[in-house]
């Protein structure tokens, strides 16, 4: 799936001799060019009318010069979950109309970091502290799009399996899970899927797996002993959306057991203003930029709060009917939304990070000295 969309590979000269580069090149059949700096890659896509689409067809193998482990870029205005990001690369070959990465990276470049040893060193330092940590690779890219050309996920799953204080979450809209079947994961890796209604998947999530395919993949991962998780994010408001999202929530429990679900998150569509013209240009039939939005405290455009609350209530009610013990939480919402939608605010449960940590301990069998 991944390599079939690529037309050129760039390799930074500083990492050209790493074994990971040779392994990736052996799995790809596209022209390759060694470059001395990223500007050469940027120039490759600068002349295209749609630089986002162009950026999805070019892969840049390079080294991460900064930290691999970062705190999630939340905001002080909304409740944050205390998540940590494992920064394995940037951008995505999937093509969702609402994706903030279209506007986040300038220019948009599909890059993968091959200095694994630096990443593993940071992880070992984290593990040595034996503090409970929730870490994911799906913030700046889809976690699983790289499976056809790299072996990183397998290395990460194995590495996390050898410790007991941290959990890895691999979040995706794909079904690229086959290589994870026979790995001894020790329940320290969560396979998670972004969910949406079939209508939105078909109209707004190009090149992604269908809803039924995502559920079947989750079912297979559960049969291999992995914990799973689901993320309704972004939820889009349209006529009939409440019933359709409630139906998706109900389908979760037709495929996996509540006892193996680490968490389910909900978040409505929100976007920085610069994303709107990109959606209008690249997805001319999309209606999502024309909803009833106001500017939130973080400067992002958001649906009116009563509309969000109304949708959240419907979906949460459906989840709790089937799985009252599953941890359900909001991504980037305030106490008023929590209270009116969920009947509680996080600080009554020790804070959102504590709620998620407790769920990880229960479902993933974590331990820590922290």
N, C-alpha and C positions, 0 to 999 in steps of 0.2 A: 504493500500500500504506500509506504513512505517513498521508496526509491523510484517508483514509477512516475512520480510527479516532479522529480528533480531533473534538471538539465545541465547543471554544472556544479562541480565541487571545488571549493577554495580551501587551501591548507596553509596555515601560518607557518613560516619557515622555522620558528622556534620549537615546534612540536612535530615536525615532519618525520622524525625518526622514532617516535614513540610507537610501541607495538599496537596500541589501540588504533592508531591511524592506519596501519597496514591491515588490521582486521576489518575496519570499516570499508576501506578501499576494495577489499576482496569481495565485499557483498554488494558493490555498486558497479554499474556499467555506464558511467558518465565521464565526460572530460574533466580532468583535474588540473589545477594550476596552483603552484606555490607562490605565496605573496608575502611581502614584508610588513604590511600594515593593513588595517581594516579599511582604510580609505579606498584601496583597490577594489574591495568587494562592494562598497557603497556606490562607486562609480558604475559598476556593472548594472545596477538597477535604477540609477538616477534618471536615465532617459526614457523610462517606460511611462506610459500614460497612467497605468495602475501599478505604482511601486509596491503596494501590498501584495498583489498577485505575483508580481515578479520576484519579490522577496521569498515567497513560498517555494520557488523553484530552484533556489540556489542555497547550498549548504556551505557554511564556513566552519571548518574545524579549527579550534584555537584553544588557548588556555584561559582559564578564569584567573584574572590578576588580582581579584579581591577575595572577600570571604565567601566560602561556599554556604555556610550556615548563617542565615539572617533572620531577624525578627520580621514577622508579617507586617506590611505597611498599613496598619490600621489608622484610626483617627481618634482623637480624644473626645470627639462629639458623640461617638456611637460605641456600644459595647464590643470590645475586641476579645477574641478567644485565646490569645496567648500562643498562637501557632508559630512554628518556625519553618522557614523555607530552606530547602536544600537546592541550591541554585545550579542546576545541571546544564542549562542552556536557555535560549530565548526563542520566542516566536513559535509558530505552529503551522503544520501543513493542513489542518482542518480549517474550515472557512465559515465561521459563524458571524452573522451580520452584526451582532451586538458586541463582539469581542473587543475589549479595551486595548488589546495588544496592537490593533491596527493604528491606534493613535499614540500609544505609549512609547513605542520605539521609533526613533527618527535617525536614519530611515529604518524600516522594518527589515531585519536580517535574521534569517534562520541560522542560528549558530549552536554548536554543541561543544562542550568543554571536555577535552580529553586528558587533562592532567588529573587522572583518577587518584594518584598517590597523595596529592595535596588534599583532595576531598576526604580520602580515607583517614588521613592524619587528623583532620578536624573532627571527624566523627569519633575517632578513638579518644581524643581529648574530651569530647562531650560524654562519651560512655563512661570514662574513668571517674567522672564526677558523681555518677549514680543518682542524678536528679531526674525526675520524671519529665520526659520531653515528648512532644508530639511534633513530628517533622514530616513535611510533604514536598514533593518535587513538582507539583502541578500549579504553581503560582504564575510563572512566566512562560509556561509551555504546557502541553498535555503530557502527562507522565509516560504514556505508553506508545506514542507515535514513533519512538526511536527503536522499537523492538526488532524490526527487520534488518537493522544495520549495526546495532550495538548489543553488547552483553551486560550493560550497566545494571539493569534492573535485577538480574540474577546475582550479580556481585553484592548489590545493596541488600537484597532479601537475605542472603547468606550472612552478611556482616551483622545485620540487625538481629538475626536469630541467635547469635552467640552472646548476646547481652540481655538484660532483663529490665532496664529502666527506661528505654525509649521505644517508641513505636513509629514505624514508617507508613505513611499513607501515599498510595499511588492512585491519583485521580485521573479519570479518563472519560472520553466519549467514544472510545474504540472498543474492540473486543480482542485486542492483541495480547492474549493471556497464555497462549499455549506453552511458552517457555518457562512458565512458573509452576507447571503441574508437578514436577518431580523434585522440587527444591524443598529441603528441610527448613521451613520458615519459622517454626516454634511459635506461631501465632503472634509474631512481632511485626508483621506487615499487614496492613489493611488495604484491600482492593476496593476502591470506591468509584462510583459513577455519578456524573452529572445527569440529572433527569429533567425532562421537559415533556410537554404533551406531544402526541404524534403530529398534531397540526404544526406546532412550532418547530419540531425537529425537521419536518419535511420542508417548511418554508424558510427557516432561518439558520439551519445548522448543516451547511453543505459538507459532504464527504464524511459525515459522522455515521456511526452505527444507528440502526433503528432502535426504538424503545424496547421492542421484544428481544432484539439481539443483546442489548445491554443487560436485560433481566436474565436471559439465559446464561450469559457470561458470569454474572454474579452467582447464579445457581451453581455453575461448575466450580467456581472458586470456593464457594462454601463447601462443596463436596470434597475439595482438596484440603479442607481444614482452615482456610483463611477466614479471618473476620472480614466483614464487608461494611460499607457505609454508602450513604446516598446524599446528594446535594441538589435540592430544588433551587437552582440559582443559575441564571436569573429567571424569576417568574415574571411572565408578561401578562398584562391585563387586557382582555378583549372579550367580546360577547361570548358567553358560554364557558369562560375560563375556569370558573369555580368548580363546575361539575367535571370538567376535563382533568384538572389537577387533582381533584379528589379521587377520580378513577385511577390515575397513575399511582397515587399513594396507596390505594387499596391493592393494586397489583403487586406491590413490593412483597407483600406477605403471602402471595400465591407462589412465590419463587424461593424466598429465603426465610429462615426462622428468625424471629425477633431476638432470640438469645445470642445470635451471631452478628447482630448489627451494632457496630460501635457507636454510631450517631447518625442522625439525619438533620441536615441544615436546611434553612429556608432563607432566601434573600430575593428581593424584587429587583427588577431592572433599574439600574442607576448608571449614569454615564457622565463623563466630563464633556462640557459643551463642544469641544473640538471633534468629538466622535460623530456628532450628528451629520455634518456634511459628508463625511466619509461613507456612512451608511447610505445616505441619499444617492451618492454617486455609484457606489459599488453594488448596492442592492436596491435597484430602482423600484421593484415591486413591494418592498418591505413597508409595512405600515407602522413599525414600532417606533420610529422617531416622532410620530405625531400623536402620542398619547397625552394624557393630562398630567403634565409635569410641573414641578416647582423646583427652585434651587434649594438644596439641602444645606445644612450647616457646614458640610465639608466642601461646598462648591459644586457638588455633583447634582445633576438633574434627577429628580425622584418623582414617582407617582405620589399623588395626594395621600397623606397618611390614612385617612378613613378608608380609602380604596385598598391600601396595602393590608390594613387590619382585617377588613372584611374577607379578603382572599386567604390570609393566613389562618384565620379562625376555622374556615371550612376544611383546609387541608390538615391542620393539627387535630381537629376533631376526628377525622378519618383515621389518622395514624394512631391516635390514642385508643380508638375502639379496638384495634387489632393488637396493639403493642404498647400498653400503658407504661411499661418500664423502660422503653427505649429512650435514650437521651435525644431530645429534640431542641435545637437552638436556632437563633437568628444570626445571620451574618450582617453586621453593621446596622443594627437598629437600636433605638434608645429605650429607656425604661418604660415610657408610655406605651410603646408598641408591645413590649414584652407583657406588661400588665394586662392590657386590653385583649391581647391575642392568646396569651398563655396562662394568664391568671397568676403570674409570679414575676419577680424581677431577679436577676442573677445573684445580687448580693444577699438575698434571703437563703441562697443555697451555697454561700461561700464564694460567689463570683463565678463567672463563666469558665475561666480556666480550670477552676476546681471541679466544676460539673463534668467537664470533658476528661479531666485527669481521672476522676473516679470511674467514669465509664470505661476508659482505657484499661485501668487496673482490673475491672471486672471482666471485660470481654477478651482482653489480650493478655491477661495474666501478668501484668507489669509489677515490678517491685522497685523501690528506690529508698535511698537514705535521706532524701530531702523532705 
